[in-house]
Amino acid sequence: MESAIDWESFRLIVKAIYTNDSPRSRPNPDEGVMVKLLVLPSWYSLLDPELERQVADWISFQQFLG
């Protein structure tokens, strides 16, 4: 999917709407990773708790997320 989808174009869209202006808060996660985490559940029929476990367990998910 890396070569089929231009993930960088999504990064620009997410960055424009996902701001964190508070100086006390933690930095935002990478926008590209966030978009990829949103598509994985639909591709693999995963619920959020299961997605978290699979990302920690599957090397292919970790490679995809970078």
PDBQT receptor file of N, H, CA, C and O in Angstrom, charges set to zero:
ATOM      1  N   MET A   1       0.805  -1.196   0.000  1.00  0.00    +0.000 N 
ATOM      2  CA  MET A   1       0.000   0.000   0.000  1.00  0.00    +0.000 C 
ATOM      3  C   MET A   1       0.850   1.263   0.000  1.00  0.00    +0.000 C 
ATOM      4  O   MET A   1       0.373   2.343  -0.349  1.00  0.00    +0.000 OA
ATOM      5  N   GLU A   2       2.106   1.122   0.392  1.00  0.00    +0.000 N 
ATOM      6  H   GLU A   2       2.494   0.245   0.675  1.00  0.00    +0.000 HD
ATOM      7  CA  GLU A   2       2.971   2.294   0.421  1.00  0.00    +0.000 C 
ATOM      8  C   GLU A   2       3.104   2.932  -0.966  1.00  0.00    +0.000 C 
ATOM      9  O   GLU A   2       3.116   4.156  -1.098  1.00  0.00    +0.000 OA
ATOM     10  N   SER A   3       3.203   2.094  -1.984  1.00  0.00    +0.000 N 
ATOM     11  H   SER A   3       3.194   1.100  -1.876  1.00  0.00    +0.000 HD
ATOM     12  CA  SER A   3       3.380   2.641  -3.332  1.00  0.00    +0.000 C 
ATOM     13  C   SER A   3       2.051   3.010  -3.987  1.00  0.00    +0.000 C 
ATOM     14  O   SER A   3       2.038   3.785  -4.943  1.00  0.00    +0.000 OA
ATOM     15  N   ALA A   4       0.947   2.479  -3.501  1.00  0.00    +0.000 N 
ATOM     16  H   ALA A   4       0.958   1.850  -2.724  1.00  0.00    +0.000 HD
ATOM     17  CA  ALA A   4      -0.359   2.738  -4.111  1.00  0.00    +0.000 C 
ATOM     18  C   ALA A   4      -1.028   3.999  -3.582  1.00  0.00    +0.000 C 
ATOM     19  O   ALA A   4      -1.859   4.590  -4.272  1.00  0.00    +0.000 OA
ATOM     20  N   ILE A   5      -0.680   4.418  -2.374  1.00  0.00    +0.000 N 
ATOM     21  H   ILE A   5      -0.005   3.938  -1.814  1.00  0.00    +0.000 HD
ATOM     22  CA  ILE A   5      -1.338   5.560  -1.740  1.00  0.00    +0.000 C 
ATOM     23  C   ILE A   5      -0.294   6.612  -1.390  1.00  0.00    +0.000 C 
ATOM     24  O   ILE A   5       0.764   6.298  -0.845  1.00  0.00    +0.000 OA
ATOM     25  N   ASP A   6      -0.604   7.851  -1.707  1.00  0.00    +0.000 N 
ATOM     26  H   ASP A   6      -1.464   8.106  -2.150  1.00  0.00    +0.000 HD
ATOM     27  CA  ASP A   6       0.271   8.976  -1.358  1.00  0.00    +0.000 C 
ATOM     28  C   ASP A   6      -0.063   9.414   0.060  1.00  0.00    +0.000 C 
ATOM     29  O   ASP A   6      -0.925  10.269   0.263  1.00  0.00    +0.000 OA
ATOM     30  N   TRP A   7       0.616   8.833   1.037  1.00  0.00    +0.000 N 
ATOM     31  H   TRP A   7       1.316   8.139   0.872  1.00  0.00    +0.000 HD
ATOM     32  CA  TRP A   7       0.334   9.111   2.441  1.00  0.00    +0.000 C 
ATOM     33  C   TRP A   7       0.697  10.534   2.832  1.00  0.00    +0.000 C 
ATOM     34  O   TRP A   7       0.107  11.088   3.759  1.00  0.00    +0.000 OA
ATOM     35  N   GLU A   8       1.649  11.126   2.147  1.00  0.00    +0.000 N 
ATOM     36  H   GLU A   8       2.129  10.676   1.394  1.00  0.00    +0.000 HD
ATOM     37  CA  GLU A   8       2.064  12.489   2.477  1.00  0.00    +0.000 C 
ATOM     38  C   GLU A   8       0.949  13.497   2.230  1.00  0.00    +0.000 C 
ATOM     39  O   GLU A   8       0.863  14.502   2.937  1.00  0.00    +0.000 OA
ATOM     40  N   SER A   9       0.100  13.250   1.249  1.00  0.00    +0.000 N 
ATOM     41  H   SER A   9       0.170  12.434   0.675  1.00  0.00    +0.000 HD
ATOM     42  CA  SER A   9      -1.008  14.179   1.001  1.00  0.00    +0.000 C 
ATOM     43  C   SER A   9      -1.987  14.179   2.176  1.00  0.00    +0.000 C 
ATOM     44  O   SER A   9      -2.577  15.215   2.484  1.00  0.00    +0.000 OA
ATOM     45  N   PHE A  10      -2.166  13.043   2.829  1.00  0.00    +0.000 N 
ATOM     46  H   PHE A  10      -1.687  12.202   2.579  1.00  0.00    +0.000 HD
ATOM     47  CA  PHE A  10      -3.023  12.983   4.012  1.00  0.00    +0.000 C 
ATOM     48  C   PHE A  10      -2.390  13.727   5.183  1.00  0.00    +0.000 C 
ATOM     49  O   PHE A  10      -3.091  14.342   5.987  1.00  0.00    +0.000 OA
ATOM     50  N   ARG A  11      -1.088  13.671   5.275  1.00  0.00    +0.000 N 
ATOM     51  H   ARG A  11      -0.519  13.171   4.622  1.00  0.00    +0.000 HD
ATOM     52  CA  ARG A  11      -0.372  14.341   6.364  1.00  0.00    +0.000 C 
ATOM     53  C   ARG A  11      -0.690  15.839   6.361  1.00  0.00    +0.000 C 
ATOM     54  O   ARG A  11      -0.919  16.427   7.418  1.00  0.00    +0.000 OA
ATOM     55  N   LEU A  12      -0.703  16.447   5.194  1.00  0.00    +0.000 N 
ATOM     56  H   LEU A  12      -0.518  15.970   4.335  1.00  0.00    +0.000 HD
ATOM     57  CA  LEU A  12      -0.980  17.877   5.093  1.00  0.00    +0.000 C 
ATOM     58  C   LEU A  12      -2.403  18.211   5.532  1.00  0.00    +0.000 C 
ATOM     59  O   LEU A  12      -2.626  19.224   6.195  1.00  0.00    +0.000 OA
ATOM     60  N   ILE A  13      -3.357  17.371   5.170  1.00  0.00    +0.000 N 
ATOM     61  H   ILE A  13      -3.176  16.548   4.631  1.00  0.00    +0.000 HD
ATOM     62  CA  ILE A  13      -4.750  17.595   5.554  1.00  0.00    +0.000 C 
ATOM     63  C   ILE A  13      -4.906  17.479   7.064  1.00  0.00    +0.000 C 
ATOM     64  O   ILE A  13      -5.520  18.337   7.699  1.00  0.00    +0.000 OA
ATOM     65  N   VAL A  14      -4.356  16.428   7.631  1.00  0.00    +0.000 N 
ATOM     66  H   VAL A  14      -3.857  15.731   7.115  1.00  0.00    +0.000 HD
ATOM     67  CA  VAL A  14      -4.491  16.197   9.073  1.00  0.00    +0.000 C 
ATOM     68  C   VAL A  14      -3.768  17.291   9.858  1.00  0.00    +0.000 C 
ATOM     69  O   VAL A  14      -4.284  17.780  10.863  1.00  0.00    +0.000 OA
ATOM     70  N   LYS A  15      -2.602  17.664   9.410  1.00  0.00    +0.000 N 
ATOM     71  H   LYS A  15      -2.183  17.266   8.593  1.00  0.00    +0.000 HD
ATOM     72  CA  LYS A  15      -1.832  18.685  10.120  1.00  0.00    +0.000 C 
ATOM     73  C   LYS A  15      -2.590  20.011  10.166  1.00  0.00    +0.000 C 
ATOM     74  O   LYS A  15      -2.486  20.754  11.142  1.00  0.00    +0.000 OA
ATOM     75  N   ALA A  16      -3.352  20.307   9.112  1.00  0.00    +0.000 N 
ATOM     76  H   ALA A  16      -3.436  19.703   8.319  1.00  0.00    +0.000 HD
ATOM     77  CA  ALA A  16      -4.093  21.568   9.056  1.00  0.00    +0.000 C 
ATOM     78  C   ALA A  16      -5.234  21.606  10.073  1.00  0.00    +0.000 C 
ATOM     79  O   ALA A  16      -5.586  22.680  10.560  1.00  0.00    +0.000 OA
ATOM     80  N   ILE A  17      -5.814  20.453  10.399  1.00  0.00    +0.000 N 
ATOM     81  H   ILE A  17      -5.528  19.580  10.003  1.00  0.00    +0.000 HD
ATOM     82  CA  ILE A  17      -6.959  20.437  11.310  1.00  0.00    +0.000 C 
ATOM     83  C   ILE A  17      -6.615  19.896  12.700  1.00  0.00    +0.000 C 
ATOM     84  O   ILE A  17      -7.417  20.025  13.625  1.00  0.00    +0.000 OA
ATOM     85  N   TYR A  18      -5.462  19.309  12.855  1.00  0.00    +0.000 N 
ATOM     86  H   TYR A  18      -4.810  19.204  12.104  1.00  0.00    +0.000 HD
ATOM     87  CA  TYR A  18      -5.075  18.690  14.119  1.00  0.00    +0.000 C 
ATOM     88  C   TYR A  18      -3.993  19.526  14.764  1.00  0.00    +0.000 C 
ATOM     89  O   TYR A  18      -2.804  19.271  14.572  1.00  0.00    +0.000 OA
ATOM     90  N   THR A  19      -4.397  20.520  15.526  1.00  0.00    +0.000 N 
ATOM     91  H   THR A  19      -5.363  20.728  15.682  1.00  0.00    +0.000 HD
ATOM     92  CA  THR A  19      -3.426  21.410  16.152  1.00  0.00    +0.000 C 
ATOM     93  C   THR A  19      -3.426  21.219  17.660  1.00  0.00    +0.000 C 
ATOM     94  O   THR A  19      -4.409  20.776  18.254  1.00  0.00    +0.000 OA
ATOM     95  N   ASN A  20      -2.322  21.558  18.246  1.00  0.00    +0.000 N 
ATOM     96  H   ASN A  20      -1.523  21.918  17.763  1.00  0.00    +0.000 HD
ATOM     97  CA  ASN A  20      -2.166  21.457  19.688  1.00  0.00    +0.000 C 
ATOM     98  C   ASN A  20      -1.437  22.728  20.132  1.00  0.00    +0.000 C 
ATOM     99  O   ASN A  20      -0.210  22.804  20.086  1.00  0.00    +0.000 OA
ATOM    100  N   ASP A  21      -2.213  23.715  20.558  1.00  0.00    +0.000 N 
ATOM    101  H   ASP A  21      -3.210  23.653  20.595  1.00  0.00    +0.000 HD
ATOM    102  CA  ASP A  21      -1.641  25.012  20.867  1.00  0.00    +0.000 C 
ATOM    103  C   ASP A  21      -1.212  25.179  22.326  1.00  0.00    +0.000 C 
ATOM    104  O   ASP A  21      -0.580  26.175  22.676  1.00  0.00    +0.000 OA
ATOM    105  N   SER A  22      -1.548  24.221  23.166  1.00  0.00    +0.000 N 
ATOM    106  H   SER A  22      -2.061  23.412  22.882  1.00  0.00    +0.000 HD
ATOM    107  CA  SER A  22      -1.229  24.363  24.573  1.00  0.00    +0.000 C 
ATOM    108  C   SER A  22       0.248  24.048  24.825  1.00  0.00    +0.000 C 
ATOM    109  O   SER A  22       0.733  22.995  24.410  1.00  0.00    +0.000 OA
ATOM    110  N   PRO A  23       0.959  24.941  25.494  1.00  0.00    +0.000 N 
ATOM    111  CA  PRO A  23       2.390  24.690  25.747  1.00  0.00    +0.000 C 
ATOM    112  C   PRO A  23       2.629  23.584  26.776  1.00  0.00    +0.000 C 
ATOM    113  O   PRO A  23       3.733  23.045  26.851  1.00  0.00    +0.000 OA
ATOM    114  N   ARG A  24       1.619  23.239  27.563  1.00  0.00    +0.000 N 
ATOM    115  H   ARG A  24       0.721  23.676  27.502  1.00  0.00    +0.000 HD
ATOM    116  CA  ARG A  24       1.793  22.209  28.597  1.00  0.00    +0.000 C 
ATOM    117  C   ARG A  24       1.485  20.795  28.119  1.00  0.00    +0.000 C 
ATOM    118  O   ARG A  24       1.841  19.824  28.787  1.00  0.00    +0.000 OA
ATOM    119  N   SER A  25       0.836  20.672  26.984  1.00  0.00    +0.000 N 
ATOM    120  H   SER A  25       0.547  21.460  26.441  1.00  0.00    +0.000 HD
ATOM    121  CA  SER A  25       0.420  19.338  26.538  1.00  0.00    +0.000 C 
ATOM    122  C   SER A  25       1.548  18.600  25.822  1.00  0.00    +0.000 C 
ATOM    123  O   SER A  25       2.540  19.190  25.395  1.00  0.00    +0.000 OA
ATOM    124  N   ARG A  26       1.358  17.301  25.709  1.00  0.00    +0.000 N 
ATOM    125  H   ARG A  26       0.551  16.821  26.056  1.00  0.00    +0.000 HD
ATOM    126  CA  ARG A  26       2.349  16.473  25.012  1.00  0.00    +0.000 C 
ATOM    127  C   ARG A  26       2.308  16.767  23.519  1.00  0.00    +0.000 C 
ATOM    128  O   ARG A  26       1.281  17.217  23.009  1.00  0.00    +0.000 OA
ATOM    129  N   PRO A  27       3.392  16.523  22.818  1.00  0.00    +0.000 N 
ATOM    130  CA  PRO A  27       3.390  16.744  21.365  1.00  0.00    +0.000 C 
ATOM    131  C   PRO A  27       2.425  15.790  20.674  1.00  0.00    +0.000 C 
ATOM    132  O   PRO A  27       2.164  14.687  21.155  1.00  0.00    +0.000 OA
ATOM    133  N   ASN A  28       1.907  16.230  19.549  1.00  0.00    +0.000 N 
ATOM    134  H   ASN A  28       2.119  17.126  19.158  1.00  0.00    +0.000 HD
ATOM    135  CA  ASN A  28       1.001  15.393  18.774  1.00  0.00    +0.000 C 
ATOM    136  C   ASN A  28       1.747  14.206  18.177  1.00  0.00    +0.000 C 
ATOM    137  O   ASN A  28       2.927  14.314  17.843  1.00  0.00    +0.000 OA
ATOM    138  N   PRO A  29       1.058  13.073  18.043  1.00  0.00    +0.000 N 
ATOM    139  CA  PRO A  29       1.662  11.956  17.319  1.00  0.00    +0.000 C 
ATOM    140  C   PRO A  29       1.858  12.340  15.845  1.00  0.00    +0.000 C 
ATOM    141  O   PRO A  29       1.255  13.294  15.355  1.00  0.00    +0.000 OA
ATOM    142  N   ASP A  30       2.683  11.603  15.173  1.00  0.00    +0.000 N 
ATOM    143  H   ASP A  30       3.173  10.827  15.571  1.00  0.00    +0.000 HD
ATOM    144  CA  ASP A  30       2.932  11.842  13.760  1.00  0.00    +0.000 C 
ATOM    145  C   ASP A  30       1.629  11.725  12.962  1.00  0.00    +0.000 C 
ATOM    146  O   ASP A  30       0.883  10.761  13.134  1.00  0.00    +0.000 OA
ATOM    147  N   GLU A  31       1.358  12.685  12.105  1.00  0.00    +0.000 N 
ATOM    148  H   GLU A  31       1.965  13.468  11.965  1.00  0.00    +0.000 HD
ATOM    149  CA  GLU A  31       0.113  12.708  11.344  1.00  0.00    +0.000 C 
ATOM    150  C   GLU A  31      -0.010  11.515  10.397  1.00  0.00    +0.000 C 
ATOM    151  O   GLU A  31      -1.098  10.967  10.223  1.00  0.00    +0.000 OA
ATOM    152  N   GLY A  32       1.098  11.118   9.790  1.00  0.00    +0.000 N 
ATOM    153  H   GLY A  32       1.982  11.564   9.932  1.00  0.00    +0.000 HD
ATOM    154  CA  GLY A  32       1.069   9.977   8.881  1.00  0.00    +0.000 C 
ATOM    155  C   GLY A  32       0.707   8.687   9.596  1.00  0.00    +0.000 C 
ATOM    156  O   GLY A  32      -0.053   7.875   9.068  1.00  0.00    +0.000 OA
ATOM    157  N   VAL A  33       1.241   8.495  10.787  1.00  0.00    +0.000 N 
ATOM    158  H   VAL A  33       1.858   9.155  11.216  1.00  0.00    +0.000 HD
ATOM    159  CA  VAL A  33       0.916   7.304  11.582  1.00  0.00    +0.000 C 
ATOM    160  C   VAL A  33      -0.556   7.328  11.985  1.00  0.00    +0.000 C 
ATOM    161  O   VAL A  33      -1.225   6.295  11.979  1.00  0.00    +0.000 OA
ATOM    162  N   MET A  34      -1.047   8.497  12.328  1.00  0.00    +0.000 N 
ATOM    163  H   MET A  34      -0.504   9.336  12.333  1.00  0.00    +0.000 HD
ATOM    164  CA  MET A  34      -2.454   8.599  12.726  1.00  0.00    +0.000 C 
ATOM    165  C   MET A  34      -3.390   8.180  11.599  1.00  0.00    +0.000 C 
ATOM    166  O   MET A  34      -4.360   7.460  11.833  1.00  0.00    +0.000 OA
ATOM    167  N   VAL A  35      -3.107   8.623  10.383  1.00  0.00    +0.000 N 
ATOM    168  H   VAL A  35      -2.319   9.208  10.193  1.00  0.00    +0.000 HD
ATOM    169  CA  VAL A  35      -3.944   8.260   9.235  1.00  0.00    +0.000 C 
ATOM    170  C   VAL A  35      -3.874   6.754   8.986  1.00  0.00    +0.000 C 
ATOM    171  O   VAL A  35      -4.895   6.114   8.733  1.00  0.00    +0.000 OA
ATOM    172  N   LYS A  36      -2.694   6.205   9.056  1.00  0.00    +0.000 N 
ATOM    173  H   LYS A  36      -1.865   6.725   9.261  1.00  0.00    +0.000 HD
ATOM    174  CA  LYS A  36      -2.544   4.766   8.833  1.00  0.00    +0.000 C 
ATOM    175  C   LYS A  36      -3.258   3.956   9.910  1.00  0.00    +0.000 C 
ATOM    176  O   LYS A  36      -3.818   2.897   9.625  1.00  0.00    +0.000 OA
ATOM    177  N   LEU A  37      -3.240   4.452  11.145  1.00  0.00    +0.000 N 
ATOM    178  H   LEU A  37      -2.786   5.312  11.376  1.00  0.00    +0.000 HD
ATOM    179  CA  LEU A  37      -3.968   3.767  12.223  1.00  0.00    +0.000 C 
ATOM    180  C   LEU A  37      -5.475   3.814  12.014  1.00  0.00    +0.000 C 
ATOM    181  O   LEU A  37      -6.198   2.954  12.518  1.00  0.00    +0.000 OA
ATOM    182  N   LEU A  38      -5.948   4.793  11.286  1.00  0.00    +0.000 N 
ATOM    183  H   LEU A  38      -5.361   5.491  10.876  1.00  0.00    +0.000 HD
ATOM    184  CA  LEU A  38      -7.378   4.875  11.000  1.00  0.00    +0.000 C 
ATOM    185  C   LEU A  38      -7.819   3.901   9.904  1.00  0.00    +0.000 C 
ATOM    186  O   LEU A  38      -8.965   3.449   9.906  1.00  0.00    +0.000 OA
ATOM    187  N   VAL A  39      -6.929   3.577   8.977  1.00  0.00    +0.000 N 
ATOM    188  H   VAL A  39      -5.998   3.944   8.976  1.00  0.00    +0.000 HD
ATOM    189  CA  VAL A  39      -7.319   2.668   7.899  1.00  0.00    +0.000 C 
ATOM    190  C   VAL A  39      -7.142   1.194   8.262  1.00  0.00    +0.000 C 
ATOM    191  O   VAL A  39      -7.862   0.343   7.740  1.00  0.00    +0.000 OA
ATOM    192  N   LEU A  40      -6.207   0.884   9.138  1.00  0.00    +0.000 N 
ATOM    193  H   LEU A  40      -5.622   1.576   9.563  1.00  0.00    +0.000 HD
ATOM    194  CA  LEU A  40      -5.968  -0.518   9.509  1.00  0.00    +0.000 C 
ATOM    195  C   LEU A  40      -7.212  -1.241  10.034  1.00  0.00    +0.000 C 
ATOM    196  O   LEU A  40      -7.451  -2.379   9.631  1.00  0.00    +0.000 OA
ATOM    197  N   PRO A  41      -8.012  -0.635  10.915  1.00  0.00    +0.000 N 
ATOM    198  CA  PRO A  41      -9.197  -1.356  11.408  1.00  0.00    +0.000 C 
ATOM    199  C   PRO A  41     -10.178  -1.728  10.302  1.00  0.00    +0.000 C 
ATOM    200  O   PRO A  41     -10.783  -2.799  10.351  1.00  0.00    +0.000 OA
ATOM    201  N   SER A  42     -10.344  -0.868   9.313  1.00  0.00    +0.000 N 
ATOM    202  H   SER A  42      -9.853   0.002   9.273  1.00  0.00    +0.000 HD
ATOM    203  CA  SER A  42     -11.276  -1.208   8.234  1.00  0.00    +0.000 C 
ATOM    204  C   SER A  42     -10.701  -2.282   7.311  1.00  0.00    +0.000 C 
ATOM    205  O   SER A  42     -11.452  -3.100   6.780  1.00  0.00    +0.000 OA
ATOM    206  N   TRP A  43      -9.403  -2.291   7.116  1.00  0.00    +0.000 N 
ATOM    207  H   TRP A  43      -8.793  -1.627   7.548  1.00  0.00    +0.000 HD
ATOM    208  CA  TRP A  43      -8.798  -3.305   6.262  1.00  0.00    +0.000 C 
ATOM    209  C   TRP A  43      -8.799  -4.686   6.920  1.00  0.00    +0.000 C 
ATOM    210  O   TRP A  43      -8.926  -5.701   6.236  1.00  0.00    +0.000 OA
ATOM    211  N   TYR A  44      -8.656  -4.721   8.241  1.00  0.00    +0.000 N 
ATOM    212  H   TYR A  44      -8.552  -3.896   8.796  1.00  0.00    +0.000 HD
ATOM    213  CA  TYR A  44      -8.523  -5.998   8.943  1.00  0.00    +0.000 C 
ATOM    214  C   TYR A  44      -9.671  -6.293   9.905  1.00  0.00    +0.000 C 
ATOM    215  O   TYR A  44      -9.586  -7.242  10.684  1.00  0.00    +0.000 OA
ATOM    216  N   SER A  45     -10.737  -5.503   9.866  1.00  0.00    +0.000 N 
ATOM    217  H   SER A  45     -10.806  -4.732   9.233  1.00  0.00    +0.000 HD
ATOM    218  CA  SER A  45     -11.911  -5.697  10.732  1.00  0.00    +0.000 C 
ATOM    219  C   SER A  45     -11.520  -5.779  12.203  1.00  0.00    +0.000 C 
ATOM    220  O   SER A  45     -11.847  -6.742  12.896  1.00  0.00    +0.000 OA
ATOM    221  N   LEU A  46     -10.825  -4.765  12.656  1.00  0.00    +0.000 N 
ATOM    222  H   LEU A  46     -10.559  -3.983  12.092  1.00  0.00    +0.000 HD
ATOM    223  CA  LEU A  46     -10.349  -4.719  14.037  1.00  0.00    +0.000 C 
ATOM    224  C   LEU A  46     -11.073  -3.633  14.818  1.00  0.00    +0.000 C 
ATOM    225  O   LEU A  46     -11.365  -2.565  14.280  1.00  0.00    +0.000 OA
ATOM    226  N   LEU A  47     -11.361  -3.902  16.071  1.00  0.00    +0.000 N 
ATOM    227  H   LEU A  47     -11.124  -4.770  16.508  1.00  0.00    +0.000 HD
ATOM    228  CA  LEU A  47     -11.831  -2.875  16.984  1.00  0.00    +0.000 C 
ATOM    229  C   LEU A  47     -10.621  -2.193  17.606  1.00  0.00    +0.000 C 
ATOM    230  O   LEU A  47      -9.514  -2.728  17.533  1.00  0.00    +0.000 OA
ATOM    231  N   ASP A  48     -10.804  -1.030  18.214  1.00  0.00    +0.000 N 
ATOM    232  H   ASP A  48     -11.703  -0.596  18.273  1.00  0.00    +0.000 HD
ATOM    233  CA  ASP A  48      -9.681  -0.264  18.752  1.00  0.00    +0.000 C 
ATOM    234  C   ASP A  48      -8.787  -1.048  19.716  1.00  0.00    +0.000 C 
ATOM    235  O   ASP A  48      -7.566  -1.014  19.562  1.00  0.00    +0.000 OA
ATOM    236  N   PRO A  49      -9.350  -1.755  20.707  1.00  0.00    +0.000 N 
ATOM    237  CA  PRO A  49      -8.458  -2.492  21.614  1.00  0.00    +0.000 C 
ATOM    238  C   PRO A  49      -7.648  -3.577  20.888  1.00  0.00    +0.000 C 
ATOM    239  O   PRO A  49      -6.484  -3.820  21.206  1.00  0.00    +0.000 OA
ATOM    240  N   GLU A  50      -8.290  -4.214  19.916  1.00  0.00    +0.000 N 
ATOM    241  H   GLU A  50      -9.236  -4.016  19.658  1.00  0.00    +0.000 HD
ATOM    242  CA  GLU A  50      -7.592  -5.252  19.158  1.00  0.00    +0.000 C 
ATOM    243  C   GLU A  50      -6.519  -4.635  18.257  1.00  0.00    +0.000 C 
ATOM    244  O   GLU A  50      -5.450  -5.218  18.077  1.00  0.00    +0.000 OA
ATOM    245  N   LEU A  51      -6.796  -3.477  17.702  1.00  0.00    +0.000 N 
ATOM    246  H   LEU A  51      -7.664  -3.003  17.849  1.00  0.00    +0.000 HD
ATOM    247  CA  LEU A  51      -5.805  -2.784  16.876  1.00  0.00    +0.000 C 
ATOM    248  C   LEU A  51      -4.544  -2.501  17.687  1.00  0.00    +0.000 C 
ATOM    249  O   LEU A  51      -3.428  -2.708  17.212  1.00  0.00    +0.000 OA
ATOM    250  N   GLU A  52      -4.735  -2.032  18.901  1.00  0.00    +0.000 N 
ATOM    251  H   GLU A  52      -5.642  -1.864  19.287  1.00  0.00    +0.000 HD
ATOM    252  CA  GLU A  52      -3.588  -1.733  19.760  1.00  0.00    +0.000 C 
ATOM    253  C   GLU A  52      -2.747  -2.982  20.014  1.00  0.00    +0.000 C 
ATOM    254  O   GLU A  52      -1.517  -2.927  19.977  1.00  0.00    +0.000 OA
ATOM    255  N   ARG A  53      -3.408  -4.095  20.268  1.00  0.00    +0.000 N 
ATOM    256  H   ARG A  53      -4.406  -4.140  20.298  1.00  0.00    +0.000 HD
ATOM    257  CA  ARG A  53      -2.676  -5.355  20.498  1.00  0.00    +0.000 C 
ATOM    258  C   ARG A  53      -1.952  -5.819  19.233  1.00  0.00    +0.000 C 
ATOM    259  O   ARG A  53      -0.805  -6.262  19.296  1.00  0.00    +0.000 OA
ATOM    260  N   GLN A  54      -2.622  -5.716  18.093  1.00  0.00    +0.000 N 
ATOM    261  H   GLN A  54      -3.553  -5.356  18.041  1.00  0.00    +0.000 HD
ATOM    262  CA  GLN A  54      -2.023  -6.196  16.849  1.00  0.00    +0.000 C 
ATOM    263  C   GLN A  54      -0.837  -5.325  16.427  1.00  0.00    +0.000 C 
ATOM    264  O   GLN A  54       0.156  -5.837  15.911  1.00  0.00    +0.000 OA
ATOM    265  N   VAL A  55      -0.939  -4.023  16.643  1.00  0.00    +0.000 N 
ATOM    266  H   VAL A  55      -1.745  -3.607  17.063  1.00  0.00    +0.000 HD
ATOM    267  CA  VAL A  55       0.187  -3.141  16.307  1.00  0.00    +0.000 C 
ATOM    268  C   VAL A  55       1.398  -3.502  17.159  1.00  0.00    +0.000 C 
ATOM    269  O   VAL A  55       2.529  -3.476  16.675  1.00  0.00    +0.000 OA
ATOM    270  N   ALA A  56       1.169  -3.831  18.402  1.00  0.00    +0.000 N 
ATOM    271  H   ALA A  56       0.250  -3.852  18.795  1.00  0.00    +0.000 HD
ATOM    272  CA  ALA A  56       2.271  -4.217  19.279  1.00  0.00    +0.000 C 
ATOM    273  C   ALA A  56       2.834  -5.589  18.911  1.00  0.00    +0.000 C 
ATOM    274  O   ALA A  56       3.997  -5.875  19.195  1.00  0.00    +0.000 OA
ATOM    275  N   ASP A  57       2.019  -6.439  18.280  1.00  0.00    +0.000 N 
ATOM    276  H   ASP A  57       1.074  -6.207  18.050  1.00  0.00    +0.000 HD
ATOM    277  CA  ASP A  57       2.400  -7.821  18.032  1.00  0.00    +0.000 C 
ATOM    278  C   ASP A  57       2.873  -8.075  16.597  1.00  0.00    +0.000 C 
ATOM    279  O   ASP A  57       3.854  -8.793  16.400  1.00  0.00    +0.000 OA
ATOM    280  N   TRP A  58       2.216  -7.518  15.617  1.00  0.00    +0.000 N 
ATOM    281  H   TRP A  58       1.420  -6.935  15.777  1.00  0.00    +0.000 HD
ATOM    282  CA  TRP A  58       2.514  -7.838  14.221  1.00  0.00    +0.000 C 
ATOM    283  C   TRP A  58       3.634  -6.951  13.680  1.00  0.00    +0.000 C 
ATOM    284  O   TRP A  58       3.533  -5.725  13.698  1.00  0.00    +0.000 OA
ATOM    285  N   ILE A  59       4.673  -7.570  13.211  1.00  0.00    +0.000 N 
ATOM    286  H   ILE A  59       4.755  -8.567  13.196  1.00  0.00    +0.000 HD
ATOM    287  CA  ILE A  59       5.794  -6.839  12.636  1.00  0.00    +0.000 C 
ATOM    288  C   ILE A  59       5.360  -6.122  11.363  1.00  0.00    +0.000 C 
ATOM    289  O   ILE A  59       5.829  -5.018  11.089  1.00  0.00    +0.000 OA
ATOM    290  N   SER A  60       4.479  -6.728  10.588  1.00  0.00    +0.000 N 
ATOM    291  H   SER A  60       4.098  -7.625  10.811  1.00  0.00    +0.000 HD
ATOM    292  CA  SER A  60       4.025  -6.095   9.353  1.00  0.00    +0.000 C 
ATOM    293  C   SER A  60       3.282  -4.792   9.632  1.00  0.00    +0.000 C 
ATOM    294  O   SER A  60       3.418  -3.836   8.869  1.00  0.00    +0.000 OA
ATOM    295  N   PHE A  61       2.504  -4.735  10.706  1.00  0.00    +0.000 N 
ATOM    296  H   PHE A  61       2.394  -5.512  11.326  1.00  0.00    +0.000 HD
ATOM    297  CA  PHE A  61       1.825  -3.497  11.090  1.00  0.00    +0.000 C 
ATOM    298  C   PHE A  61       2.847  -2.453  11.492  1.00  0.00    +0.000 C 
ATOM    299  O   PHE A  61       2.728  -1.288  11.112  1.00  0.00    +0.000 OA
ATOM    300  N   GLN A  62       3.837  -2.852  12.249  1.00  0.00    +0.000 N 
ATOM    301  H   GLN A  62       3.934  -3.798  12.557  1.00  0.00    +0.000 HD
ATOM    302  CA  GLN A  62       4.863  -1.921  12.712  1.00  0.00    +0.000 C 
ATOM    303  C   GLN A  62       5.653  -1.350  11.528  1.00  0.00    +0.000 C 
ATOM    304  O   GLN A  62       5.983  -0.165  11.511  1.00  0.00    +0.000 OA
ATOM    305  N   GLN A  63       5.949  -2.194  10.548  1.00  0.00    +0.000 N 
ATOM    306  H   GLN A  63       5.681  -3.157  10.562  1.00  0.00    +0.000 HD
ATOM    307  CA  GLN A  63       6.658  -1.729   9.361  1.00  0.00    +0.000 C 
ATOM    308  C   GLN A  63       5.801  -0.773   8.560  1.00  0.00    +0.000 C 
ATOM    309  O   GLN A  63       6.293   0.240   8.062  1.00  0.00    +0.000 OA
ATOM    310  N   PHE A  64       4.514  -1.088   8.432  1.00  0.00    +0.000 N 
ATOM    311  H   PHE A  64       4.115  -1.911   8.837  1.00  0.00    +0.000 HD
ATOM    312  CA  PHE A  64       3.593  -0.229   7.700  1.00  0.00    +0.000 C 
ATOM    313  C   PHE A  64       3.488   1.147   8.356  1.00  0.00    +0.000 C 
ATOM    314  O   PHE A  64       3.450   2.166   7.666  1.00  0.00    +0.000 OA
ATOM    315  N   LEU A  65       3.442   1.175   9.679  1.00  0.00    +0.000 N 
ATOM    316  H   LEU A  65       3.473   0.347  10.239  1.00  0.00    +0.000 HD
ATOM    317  CA  LEU A  65       3.327   2.433  10.401  1.00  0.00    +0.000 C 
ATOM    318  C   LEU A  65       4.628   3.225  10.423  1.00  0.00    +0.000 C 
ATOM    319  O   LEU A  65       4.627   4.433  10.660  1.00  0.00    +0.000 OA
ATOM    320  N   GLY A  66       5.726   2.542  10.177  1.00  0.00    +0.000 N 
ATOM    321  H   GLY A  66       5.727   1.561   9.985  1.00  0.00    +0.000 HD
ATOM    322  CA  GLY A  66       7.021   3.215  10.151  1.00  0.00    +0.000 C 
ATOM    323  C   GLY A  66       7.601   3.335  11.514  1.00  0.00    +0.000 C 
ATOM    324  O   GLY A  66       8.694   3.879  11.674  1.00  0.00    +0.000 OA
TER     325      GLY A  66
